[in-house]
Amino acid sequence: MNKKIARQLRKEANYHPGQPRQYHIVNKSRKQTSPGVFKQGTIELVDSDPRALYKELKKEYKGG
């Protein structure tokens, strides 16, 4: 993918690399990774986040 296509996809997704990402916790289990440190589960990008849409558009472009 060249710069022109990437720019078009980012514009369509309303995404800019400098924007903060939005996450939510999927698996809310607590694991102790080391003494006194707990891991709060698995995080994923929120579906409404522009980066998620950009990733989907990239997959469509590369796949087709």
Secondary structure, DSSP 8 states (H G I E B T S, - for coil): --HHHHHHHHHHHT--TTS---EEEEE---EEEETTEEE--EEEE-TTSHHHHHHHHHHHHHH-
